[in-house]
């Protein structure tokens, strides 16, 4: 089974067109996509989690 595509935080920020500070403020309010913290303290986001988050945002906006 193939491993899921994992995006680095800069890739997520680029897709969202958002600054790191704005992203962390959104996450602090519980509004951001799910992130995974690796043992080296780097953050990753599964492509599927980001896509699901986008879907939720679109449904909420409609």
mmCIF file of the N, C-alpha and C atoms, coordinates in Angstrom:
data_MODEL
# 
_entry.id   MODEL 
# 
loop_
_atom_site.group_PDB 
_atom_site.id 
_atom_site.type_symbol 
_atom_site.label_atom_id 
_atom_site.label_alt_id 
_atom_site.label_comp_id 
_atom_site.label_asym_id 
_atom_site.label_entity_id 
_atom_site.label_seq_id 
_atom_site.pdbx_PDB_ins_code 
_atom_site.Cartn_x 
_atom_site.Cartn_y 
_atom_site.Cartn_z 
_atom_site.occupancy 
_atom_site.B_iso_or_equiv 
_atom_site.pdbx_formal_charge 
_atom_site.auth_seq_id 
_atom_site.auth_comp_id 
_atom_site.auth_asym_id 
_atom_site.auth_atom_id 
_atom_site.pdbx_PDB_model_num 
ATOM 1   N N  . UNK A 1 1  ? 0.848   -1.189 0.000  1.00 0.00 ? 1  UNK A N  1 
ATOM 2   C CA . UNK A 1 1  ? 0.000   0.000  0.000  1.00 0.00 ? 1  UNK A CA 1 
ATOM 3   C C  . UNK A 1 1  ? 0.886   1.242  0.000  1.00 0.00 ? 1  UNK A C  1 
ATOM 4   N N  . UNK A 1 2  ? 0.551   2.197  -0.833 1.00 0.00 ? 2  UNK A N  1 
ATOM 5   C CA . UNK A 1 2  ? 1.341   3.420  -0.944 1.00 0.00 ? 2  UNK A CA 1 
ATOM 6   C C  . UNK A 1 2  ? 1.096   4.334  0.249  1.00 0.00 ? 2  UNK A C  1 
ATOM 7   N N  . UNK A 1 3  ? 2.161   4.996  0.655  1.00 0.00 ? 3  UNK A N  1 
ATOM 8   C CA . UNK A 1 3  ? 2.028   5.960  1.744  1.00 0.00 ? 3  UNK A CA 1 
ATOM 9   C C  . UNK A 1 3  ? 1.270   7.179  1.253  1.00 0.00 ? 3  UNK A C  1 
ATOM 10  N N  . UNK A 1 4  ? 0.452   7.796  2.113  1.00 0.00 ? 4  UNK A N  1 
ATOM 11  C CA . UNK A 1 4  ? -0.283  8.996  1.683  1.00 0.00 ? 4  UNK A CA 1 
ATOM 12  C C  . UNK A 1 4  ? 0.680   10.161 1.436  1.00 0.00 ? 4  UNK A C  1 
ATOM 13  N N  . UNK A 1 5  ? 0.324   11.012 0.516  1.00 0.00 ? 5  UNK A N  1 
ATOM 14  C CA . UNK A 1 5  ? 1.126   12.201 0.213  1.00 0.00 ? 5  UNK A CA 1 
ATOM 15  C C  . UNK A 1 5  ? 1.105   13.119 1.429  1.00 0.00 ? 5  UNK A C  1 
ATOM 16  N N  . UNK A 1 6  ? 2.301   13.467 1.893  1.00 0.00 ? 6  UNK A N  1 
ATOM 17  C CA . UNK A 1 6  ? 2.446   14.349 3.047  1.00 0.00 ? 6  UNK A CA 1 
ATOM 18  C C  . UNK A 1 6  ? 3.005   15.685 2.569  1.00 0.00 ? 6  UNK A C  1 
ATOM 19  N N  . UNK A 1 7  ? 2.319   16.758 2.899  1.00 0.00 ? 7  UNK A N  1 
ATOM 20  C CA . UNK A 1 7  ? 2.741   18.093 2.499  1.00 0.00 ? 7  UNK A CA 1 
ATOM 21  C C  . UNK A 1 7  ? 3.490   18.768 3.639  1.00 0.00 ? 7  UNK A C  1 
ATOM 22  N N  . UNK A 1 8  ? 4.556   19.452 3.303  1.00 0.00 ? 8  UNK A N  1 
ATOM 23  C CA . UNK A 1 8  ? 5.266   20.255 4.295  1.00 0.00 ? 8  UNK A CA 1 
ATOM 24  C C  . UNK A 1 8  ? 4.470   21.528 4.541  1.00 0.00 ? 8  UNK A C  1 
ATOM 25  N N  . UNK A 1 9  ? 4.682   22.130 5.703  1.00 0.00 ? 9  UNK A N  1 
ATOM 26  C CA . UNK A 1 9  ? 3.922   23.329 6.050  1.00 0.00 ? 9  UNK A CA 1 
ATOM 27  C C  . UNK A 1 9  ? 4.058   24.434 5.001  1.00 0.00 ? 9  UNK A C  1 
ATOM 28  N N  . UNK A 1 10 ? 5.241   24.719 4.457  1.00 0.00 ? 10 UNK A N  1 
ATOM 29  C CA . UNK A 1 10 ? 5.313   25.752 3.413  1.00 0.00 ? 10 UNK A CA 1 
ATOM 30  C C  . UNK A 1 10 ? 4.454   25.430 2.185  1.00 0.00 ? 10 UNK A C  1 
ATOM 31  N N  . UNK A 1 11 ? 4.307   24.152 1.866  1.00 0.00 ? 11 UNK A N  1 
ATOM 32  C CA . UNK A 1 11 ? 3.449   23.763 0.741  1.00 0.00 ? 11 UNK A CA 1 
ATOM 33  C C  . UNK A 1 11 ? 1.982   24.034 1.062  1.00 0.00 ? 11 UNK A C  1 
ATOM 34  N N  . UNK A 1 12 ? 1.591   23.745 2.297  1.00 0.00 ? 12 UNK A N  1 
ATOM 35  C CA . UNK A 1 12 ? 0.215   24.016 2.725  1.00 0.00 ? 12 UNK A CA 1 
ATOM 36  C C  . UNK A 1 12 ? -0.051  25.518 2.704  1.00 0.00 ? 12 UNK A C  1 
ATOM 37  N N  . UNK A 1 13 ? 0.887   26.296 3.239  1.00 0.00 ? 13 UNK A N  1 
ATOM 38  C CA . UNK A 1 13 ? 0.728   27.754 3.264  1.00 0.00 ? 13 UNK A CA 1 
ATOM 39  C C  . UNK A 1 13 ? 0.622   28.324 1.858  1.00 0.00 ? 13 UNK A C  1 
ATOM 40  N N  . UNK A 1 14 ? 1.424   27.798 0.932  1.00 0.00 ? 14 UNK A N  1 
ATOM 41  C CA . UNK A 1 14 ? 1.367   28.267 -0.454 1.00 0.00 ? 14 UNK A CA 1 
ATOM 42  C C  . UNK A 1 14 ? 0.012   27.953 -1.077 1.00 0.00 ? 14 UNK A C  1 
ATOM 43  N N  . UNK A 1 15 ? -0.507  26.763 -0.813 1.00 0.00 ? 15 UNK A N  1 
ATOM 44  C CA . UNK A 1 15 ? -1.809  26.396 -1.378 1.00 0.00 ? 15 UNK A CA 1 
ATOM 45  C C  . UNK A 1 15 ? -2.925  27.260 -0.797 1.00 0.00 ? 15 UNK A C  1 
ATOM 46  N N  . UNK A 1 16 ? -2.825  27.572 0.486  1.00 0.00 ? 16 UNK A N  1 
ATOM 47  C CA . UNK A 1 16 ? -3.844  28.397 1.131  1.00 0.00 ? 16 UNK A CA 1 
ATOM 48  C C  . UNK A 1 16 ? -3.633  29.885 0.867  1.00 0.00 ? 16 UNK A C  1 
ATOM 49  N N  . UNK A 1 17 ? -2.462  30.237 0.317  1.00 0.00 ? 17 UNK A N  1 
ATOM 50  C CA . UNK A 1 17 ? -2.078  31.639 0.111  1.00 0.00 ? 17 UNK A CA 1 
ATOM 51  C C  . UNK A 1 17 ? -2.213  32.405 1.425  1.00 0.00 ? 17 UNK A C  1 
ATOM 52  N N  . UNK A 1 18 ? -1.530  31.893 2.446  1.00 0.00 ? 18 UNK A N  1 
ATOM 53  C CA . UNK A 1 18 ? -1.679  32.404 3.799  1.00 0.00 ? 18 UNK A CA 1 
ATOM 54  C C  . UNK A 1 18 ? -0.307  32.485 4.459  1.00 0.00 ? 18 UNK A C  1 
ATOM 55  N N  . UNK A 1 19 ? -0.129  33.481 5.302  1.00 0.00 ? 19 UNK A N  1 
ATOM 56  C CA . UNK A 1 19 ? 1.124   33.582 6.046  1.00 0.00 ? 19 UNK A CA 1 
ATOM 57  C C  . UNK A 1 19 ? 1.134   32.542 7.166  1.00 0.00 ? 19 UNK A C  1 
ATOM 58  N N  . UNK A 1 20 ? 2.325   32.243 7.640  1.00 0.00 ? 20 UNK A N  1 
ATOM 59  C CA . UNK A 1 20 ? 2.473   31.295 8.750  1.00 0.00 ? 20 UNK A CA 1 
ATOM 60  C C  . UNK A 1 20 ? 1.724   31.808 9.992  1.00 0.00 ? 20 UNK A C  1 
ATOM 61  N N  . UNK A 1 21 ? 1.855   33.109 10.278 1.00 0.00 ? 21 UNK A N  1 
ATOM 62  C CA . UNK A 1 21 ? 1.196   33.686 11.459 1.00 0.00 ? 21 UNK A CA 1 
ATOM 63  C C  . UNK A 1 21 ? -0.327  33.566 11.352 1.00 0.00 ? 21 UNK A C  1 
ATOM 64  N N  . UNK A 1 22 ? -0.876  33.887 10.176 1.00 0.00 ? 22 UNK A N  1 
ATOM 65  C CA . UNK A 1 22 ? -2.328  33.784 9.987  1.00 0.00 ? 22 UNK A CA 1 
ATOM 66  C C  . UNK A 1 22 ? -2.781  32.329 10.103 1.00 0.00 ? 22 UNK A C  1 
ATOM 67  N N  . UNK A 1 23 ? -1.973  31.412 9.573  1.00 0.00 ? 23 UNK A N  1 
ATOM 68  C CA . UNK A 1 23 ? -2.307  29.992 9.654  1.00 0.00 ? 23 UNK A CA 1 
ATOM 69  C C  . UNK A 1 23 ? -2.372  29.536 11.113 1.00 0.00 ? 23 UNK A C  1 
ATOM 70  N N  . UNK A 1 24 ? -1.380  29.931 11.911 1.00 0.00 ? 24 UNK A N  1 
ATOM 71  C CA . UNK A 1 24 ? -1.369  29.523 13.320 1.00 0.00 ? 24 UNK A CA 1 
ATOM 72  C C  . UNK A 1 24 ? -2.509  30.171 14.098 1.00 0.00 ? 24 UNK A C  1 
ATOM 73  N N  . UNK A 1 25 ? -2.886  31.403 13.743 1.00 0.00 ? 25 UNK A N  1 
ATOM 74  C CA . UNK A 1 25 ? -4.061  32.026 14.395 1.00 0.00 ? 25 UNK A CA 1 
ATOM 75  C C  . UNK A 1 25 ? -5.324  31.241 14.070 1.00 0.00 ? 25 UNK A C  1 
ATOM 76  N N  . UNK A 1 26 ? -5.463  30.834 12.805 1.00 0.00 ? 26 UNK A N  1 
ATOM 77  C CA . UNK A 1 26 ? -6.629  30.050 12.393 1.00 0.00 ? 26 UNK A CA 1 
ATOM 78  C C  . UNK A 1 26 ? -6.652  28.715 13.134 1.00 0.00 ? 26 UNK A C  1 
ATOM 79  N N  . UNK A 1 27 ? -5.491  28.062 13.233 1.00 0.00 ? 27 UNK A N  1 
ATOM 80  C CA . UNK A 1 27 ? -5.404  26.779 13.948 1.00 0.00 ? 27 UNK A CA 1 
ATOM 81  C C  . UNK A 1 27 ? -5.716  26.954 15.429 1.00 0.00 ? 27 UNK A C  1 
ATOM 82  N N  . UNK A 1 28 ? -5.308  28.066 16.018 1.00 0.00 ? 28 UNK A N  1 
ATOM 83  C CA . UNK A 1 28 ? -5.581  28.319 17.436 1.00 0.00 ? 28 UNK A CA 1 
ATOM 84  C C  . UNK A 1 28 ? -7.086  28.432 17.688 1.00 0.00 ? 28 UNK A C  1 
ATOM 85  N N  . UNK A 1 29 ? -7.822  28.876 16.676 1.00 0.00 ? 29 UNK A N  1 
ATOM 86  C CA . UNK A 1 29 ? -9.289  28.957 16.783 1.00 0.00 ? 29 UNK A CA 1 
ATOM 87  C C  . UNK A 1 29 ? -9.957  27.637 16.416 1.00 0.00 ? 29 UNK A C  1 
ATOM 88  N N  . UNK A 1 30 ? -9.141  26.610 16.114 1.00 0.00 ? 30 UNK A N  1 
ATOM 89  C CA . UNK A 1 30 ? -9.685  25.295 15.775 1.00 0.00 ? 30 UNK A CA 1 
ATOM 90  C C  . UNK A 1 30 ? -10.254 25.222 14.370 1.00 0.00 ? 30 UNK A C  1 
ATOM 91  N N  . UNK A 1 31 ? -9.778  26.064 13.469 1.00 0.00 ? 31 UNK A N  1 
ATOM 92  C CA . UNK A 1 31 ? -10.357 26.149 12.125 1.00 0.00 ? 31 UNK A CA 1 
ATOM 93  C C  . UNK A 1 31 ? -9.485  25.570 11.018 1.00 0.00 ? 31 UNK A C  1 
ATOM 94  N N  . UNK A 1 32 ? -8.277  25.136 11.318 1.00 0.00 ? 32 UNK A N  1 
ATOM 95  C CA . UNK A 1 32 ? -7.357  24.708 10.273 1.00 0.00 ? 32 UNK A CA 1 
ATOM 96  C C  . UNK A 1 32 ? -7.415  23.222 9.981  1.00 0.00 ? 32 UNK A C  1 
ATOM 97  N N  . UNK A 1 33 ? -6.705  22.809 8.932  1.00 0.00 ? 33 UNK A N  1 
ATOM 98  C CA . UNK A 1 33 ? -6.630  21.386 8.602  1.00 0.00 ? 33 UNK A CA 1 
ATOM 99  C C  . UNK A 1 33 ? -5.809  20.621 9.644  1.00 0.00 ? 33 UNK A C  1 
ATOM 100 N N  . UNK A 1 34 ? -6.027  19.332 9.692  1.00 0.00 ? 34 UNK A N  1 
ATOM 101 C CA . UNK A 1 34 ? -5.304  18.473 10.626 1.00 0.00 ? 34 UNK A CA 1 
ATOM 102 C C  . UNK A 1 34 ? -3.833  18.406 10.247 1.00 0.00 ? 34 UNK A C  1 
ATOM 103 N N  . UNK A 1 35 ? -2.970  18.571 11.248 1.00 0.00 ? 35 UNK A N  1 
ATOM 104 C CA . UNK A 1 35 ? -1.527  18.466 11.042 1.00 0.00 ? 35 UNK A CA 1 
ATOM 105 C C  . UNK A 1 35 ? -0.986  17.294 11.839 1.00 0.00 ? 35 UNK A C  1 
ATOM 106 N N  . UNK A 1 36 ? 0.131   16.757 11.382 1.00 0.00 ? 36 UNK A N  1 
ATOM 107 C CA . UNK A 1 36 ? 0.814   15.662 12.062 1.00 0.00 ? 36 UNK A CA 1 
ATOM 108 C C  . UNK A 1 36 ? 2.194   16.166 12.456 1.00 0.00 ? 36 UNK A C  1 
ATOM 109 N N  . UNK A 1 37 ? 2.544   15.980 13.720 1.00 0.00 ? 37 UNK A N  1 
ATOM 110 C CA . UNK A 1 37 ? 3.863   16.385 14.187 1.00 0.00 ? 37 UNK A CA 1 
ATOM 111 C C  . UNK A 1 37 ? 4.778   15.169 14.144 1.00 0.00 ? 37 UNK A C  1 
ATOM 112 N N  . UNK A 1 38 ? 5.845   15.287 13.393 1.00 0.00 ? 38 UNK A N  1 
ATOM 113 C CA . UNK A 1 38 ? 6.810   14.206 13.264 1.00 0.00 ? 38 UNK A CA 1 
ATOM 114 C C  . UNK A 1 38 ? 7.739   14.179 14.480 1.00 0.00 ? 38 UNK A C  1 
ATOM 115 N N  . UNK A 1 39 ? 8.437   13.072 14.694 1.00 0.00 ? 39 UNK A N  1 
ATOM 116 C CA . UNK A 1 39 ? 9.360   12.989 15.834 1.00 0.00 ? 39 UNK A CA 1 
ATOM 117 C C  . UNK A 1 39 ? 10.432  14.087 15.851 1.00 0.00 ? 39 UNK A C  1 
ATOM 118 N N  . UNK A 1 40 ? 10.773  14.635 14.689 1.00 0.00 ? 40 UNK A N  1 
ATOM 119 C CA . UNK A 1 40 ? 11.760  15.721 14.634 1.00 0.00 ? 40 UNK A CA 1 
ATOM 120 C C  . UNK A 1 40 ? 11.106  17.101 14.792 1.00 0.00 ? 40 UNK A C  1 
ATOM 121 N N  . UNK A 1 41 ? 9.843   17.124 15.204 1.00 0.00 ? 41 UNK A N  1 
ATOM 122 C CA . UNK A 1 41 ? 9.040   18.330 15.451 1.00 0.00 ? 41 UNK A CA 1 
ATOM 123 C C  . UNK A 1 41 ? 8.612   19.067 14.191 1.00 0.00 ? 41 UNK A C  1 
ATOM 124 N N  . UNK A 1 42 ? 8.876   18.516 13.016 1.00 0.00 ? 42 UNK A N  1 
ATOM 125 C CA . UNK A 1 42 ? 8.365   19.126 11.799 1.00 0.00 ? 42 UNK A CA 1 
ATOM 126 C C  . UNK A 1 42 ? 6.887   18.775 11.649 1.00 0.00 ? 42 UNK A C  1 
ATOM 127 N N  . UNK A 1 43 ? 6.153   19.656 10.980 1.00 0.00 ? 43 UNK A N  1 
ATOM 128 C CA . UNK A 1 43 ? 4.731   19.442 10.759 1.00 0.00 ? 43 UNK A CA 1 
ATOM 129 C C  . UNK A 1 43 ? 4.475   18.993 9.334  1.00 0.00 ? 43 UNK A C  1 
ATOM 130 N N  . UNK A 1 44 ? 3.521   18.102 9.184  1.00 0.00 ? 44 UNK A N  1 
ATOM 131 C CA . UNK A 1 44 ? 3.087   17.625 7.877  1.00 0.00 ? 44 UNK A CA 1 
ATOM 132 C C  . UNK A 1 44 ? 1.556   17.592 7.858  1.00 0.00 ? 44 UNK A C  1 
ATOM 133 N N  . UNK A 1 45 ? 1.023   17.668 6.654  1.00 0.00 ? 45 UNK A N  1 
ATOM 134 C CA . UNK A 1 45 ? -0.427  17.565 6.461  1.00 0.00 ? 45 UNK A CA 1 
ATOM 135 C C  . UNK A 1 45 ? -0.655  16.547 5.355  1.00 0.00 ? 45 UNK A C  1 
ATOM 136 N N  . UNK A 1 46 ? -1.475  15.558 5.629  1.00 0.00 ? 46 UNK A N  1 
ATOM 137 C CA . UNK A 1 46 ? -1.809  14.594 4.577  1.00 0.00 ? 46 UNK A CA 1 
ATOM 138 C C  . UNK A 1 46 ? -2.608  15.316 3.498  1.00 0.00 ? 46 UNK A C  1 
ATOM 139 N N  . UNK A 1 47 ? -2.305  14.985 2.248  1.00 0.00 ? 47 UNK A N  1 
ATOM 140 C CA . UNK A 1 47 ? -3.040  15.570 1.121  1.00 0.00 ? 47 UNK A CA 1 
ATOM 141 C C  . UNK A 1 47 ? -4.541  15.338 1.313  1.00 0.00 ? 47 UNK A C  1 
ATOM 142 N N  . UNK A 1 48 ? -4.911  14.143 1.758  1.00 0.00 ? 48 UNK A N  1 
ATOM 143 C CA . UNK A 1 48 ? -6.327  13.815 1.939  1.00 0.00 ? 48 UNK A CA 1 
ATOM 144 C C  . UNK A 1 48 ? -6.961  14.667 3.043  1.00 0.00 ? 48 UNK A C  1 
ATOM 145 N N  . UNK A 1 49 ? -6.196  14.969 4.109  1.00 0.00 ? 49 UNK A N  1 
ATOM 146 C CA . UNK A 1 49 ? -6.729  15.816 5.186  1.00 0.00 ? 49 UNK A CA 1 
ATOM 147 C C  . UNK A 1 49 ? -6.940  17.251 4.698  1.00 0.00 ? 49 UNK A C  1 
ATOM 148 N N  . UNK A 1 50 ? -6.003  17.750 3.896  1.00 0.00 ? 50 UNK A N  1 
ATOM 149 C CA . UNK A 1 50 ? -6.159  19.110 3.366  1.00 0.00 ? 50 UNK A CA 1 
ATOM 150 C C  . UNK A 1 50 ? -7.337  19.181 2.400  1.00 0.00 ? 50 UNK A C  1 
ATOM 151 N N  . UNK A 1 51 ? -7.478  18.164 1.541  1.00 0.00 ? 51 UNK A N  1 
ATOM 152 C CA . UNK A 1 51 ? -8.617  18.130 0.619  1.00 0.00 ? 51 UNK A CA 1 
ATOM 153 C C  . UNK A 1 51 ? -9.942  18.066 1.377  1.00 0.00 ? 51 UNK A C  1 
ATOM 154 N N  . UNK A 1 52 ? -9.995  17.264 2.438  1.00 0.00 ? 52 UNK A N  1 
ATOM 155 C CA . UNK A 1 52 ? -11.220 17.164 3.246  1.00 0.00 ? 52 UNK A CA 1 
ATOM 156 C C  . UNK A 1 52 ? -11.518 18.493 3.923  1.00 0.00 ? 52 UNK A C  1 
ATOM 157 N N  . UNK A 1 53 ? -10.491 19.178 4.393  1.00 0.00 ? 53 UNK A N  1 
ATOM 158 C CA . UNK A 1 53 ? -10.678 20.480 5.036  1.00 0.00 ? 53 UNK A CA 1 
ATOM 159 C C  . UNK A 1 53 ? -11.227 21.484 4.025  1.00 0.00 ? 53 UNK A C  1 
ATOM 160 N N  . UNK A 1 54 ? -10.637 21.493 2.795  1.00 0.00 ? 54 UNK A N  1 
ATOM 161 C CA . UNK A 1 54 ? -11.139 22.378 1.748  1.00 0.00 ? 54 UNK A CA 1 
ATOM 162 C C  . UNK A 1 54 ? -12.624 22.116 1.489  1.00 0.00 ? 54 UNK A C  1 
ATOM 163 N N  . UNK A 1 55 ? -12.993 20.836 1.411  1.00 0.00 ? 55 UNK A N  1 
ATOM 164 C CA . UNK A 1 55 ? -14.394 20.463 1.166  1.00 0.00 ? 55 UNK A CA 1 
ATOM 165 C C  . UNK A 1 55 ? -15.297 21.011 2.265  1.00 0.00 ? 55 UNK A C  1 
ATOM 166 N N  . UNK A 1 56 ? -14.868 20.896 3.495  1.00 0.00 ? 56 UNK A N  1 
ATOM 167 C CA . UNK A 1 56 ? -15.647 21.401 4.631  1.00 0.00 ? 56 UNK A CA 1 
ATOM 168 C C  . UNK A 1 56 ? -15.794 22.920 4.566  1.00 0.00 ? 56 UNK A C  1 
ATOM 169 N N  . UNK A 1 57 ? -14.715 23.611 4.222  1.00 0.00 ? 57 UNK A N  1 
ATOM 170 C CA . UNK A 1 57 ? -14.758 25.077 4.115  1.00 0.00 ? 57 UNK A CA 1 
ATOM 171 C C  . UNK A 1 57 ? -15.729 25.502 3.012  1.00 0.00 ? 57 UNK A C  1 
ATOM 172 N N  . UNK A 1 58 ? -15.685 24.795 1.882  1.00 0.00 ? 58 UNK A N  1 
ATOM 173 C CA . UNK A 1 58 ? -16.578 25.120 0.775  1.00 0.00 ? 58 UNK A CA 1 
ATOM 174 C C  . UNK A 1 58 ? -18.041 24.898 1.145  1.00 0.00 ? 58 UNK A C  1 
ATOM 175 N N  . UNK A 1 59 ? -18.318 23.808 1.864  1.00 0.00 ? 59 UNK A N  1 
ATOM 176 C CA . UNK A 1 59 ? -19.697 23.527 2.275  1.00 0.00 ? 59 UNK A CA 1 
ATOM 177 C C  . UNK A 1 59 ? -20.195 24.569 3.274  1.00 0.00 ? 59 UNK A C  1 
ATOM 178 N N  . UNK A 1 60 ? -19.327 24.993 4.172  1.00 0.00 ? 60 UNK A N  1 
ATOM 179 C CA . UNK A 1 60 ? -19.690 25.999 5.171  1.00 0.00 ? 60 UNK A CA 1 
ATOM 180 C C  . UNK A 1 60 ? -19.978 27.335 4.514  1.00 0.00 ? 60 UNK A C  1 
ATOM 181 N N  . UNK A 1 61 ? -19.227 27.665 3.467  1.00 0.00 ? 61 UNK A N  1 
ATOM 182 C CA . UNK A 1 61 ? -19.385 28.942 2.778  1.00 0.00 ? 61 UNK A CA 1 
ATOM 183 C C  . UNK A 1 61 ? -20.635 28.978 1.909  1.00 0.00 ? 61 UNK A C  1 
ATOM 184 N N  . UNK A 1 62 ? -21.135 27.822 1.515  1.00 0.00 ? 62 UNK A N  1 
ATOM 185 C CA . UNK A 1 62 ? -22.286 27.766 0.603  1.00 0.00 ? 62 UNK A CA 1 
ATOM 186 C C  . UNK A 1 62 ? -23.582 28.082 1.314  1.00 0.00 ? 62 UNK A C  1 
# 
